[in-house]
């Protein structure tokens, strides 16, 4: 029996509080356990706000085997509510951490689904350089559309299953990627699946992560917002205030019920 580690309950979501190292170790144990359909996703204020209006996305996050506190807002909100969550676990760190751990343990097979062929080629090249013991068993760039036809969906699933990966990384942006994993997890013969979105661009080098200074300050989002305000305005100027209002209401409820 493997240990899942510690977690906190925040707005009906079970968010891991074990920290990066323990989360990676737990994911590796799930992979070695075999089976299929287990997956990780990232929790941040924007994803929780969007999920409140999207029942499938909400179920996808609630049913994740590992839901990491990807946004600093999740950590701050948990602290305000007295929840024992101290460490942010960014999707990028989880991705690199799990690949490194698998490589150190002798290597496993990985598959990449999402983005463009150019980005997938860059990811493949870097994976081979960074983790030569891992086996890249396939990659697939799906059609760029909001929903796939059944034929397109079946083609992706058949390609993935034929490659027989130990890990499937999905980078199709949220909430599309989480919903796709949730709705197709029983058809995928993959022990572990990760929904990591923008990590594809960061790892490929087509977009830059904010500097370690901004990450340490909990403001990794700020340089990205300044670079792409039109794309990220809703995430930062709409979702964060809504999330903060949830935290405020919950804190008031705690105070009055104490």
Phi, psi and omega in degrees: 000126182265151182266128181281341182089194185264159179206166175235155176257116180230111180052045178069021174244135178267104185253129183295140177237018184281339185094163186304311185300313181292323178297318179295316179298320179294318178300319180296320178295323176296320179297313182293334179292335180085208184076203181202160170087000177281143186209161175243155176214170182248135177254127172216166182307318182296317182295322180290324178293316178296319182296334179296339179250005184224095186302323181291317177298319179299314179294325179298318178289319182292333183263002179297139178288330174225117177244103187274147177282081187286328183261140178298334178298327177294317180295314180296316179300318179297319179297317179301324182270005177077022180270141185282064177240115188243341188237126172285139176238099181289147178303323180297314180296322178295315180302305181294320181298318180289320178297317179297316181297316179297321179295317180295332180272007175116351175098145176219177180263141181231153181224141180242127179237123177131176174061203183257165179298323180297313180294320178297323177295319179292321177297316180298316180298315182291322178299318179296323179287314185285324186225072185298340180280344178282151179250116176279105187265357177168164176207150185212125175259107184282166177301143180275093182203161184290325179222144179267149172287165179297324179295315179297318181296315180296323179297318178296312183296318179297319180295318180294311181297325179294329180281339176055056180282157172276328180229133173245119175261127182245122179233082181236018184070153178271148002268005185302315185293317180295318180294321179297314179298312183300318184281340184242005187299328181283346179263351183262119180274061184231127181298324185214136183232138180237129176264107190232004168046245187296348179302326178304312181293319181295314183290326178285341181086008179280342172224149182261136169287156175295156184295159178305330178298312179295322178298316181295326179282353183078019183241033180302331182291333189295307178300323178297319180296319180293329178283325185228062184298323182294324181279329189251006184297319183295319179301316189264329185258348180244307185291319182297314176300323178296314179299317179296325177293325176297315180298316180299314180296319180293322178294320177296321178297317178301316183296315184286337179268354181290000000 
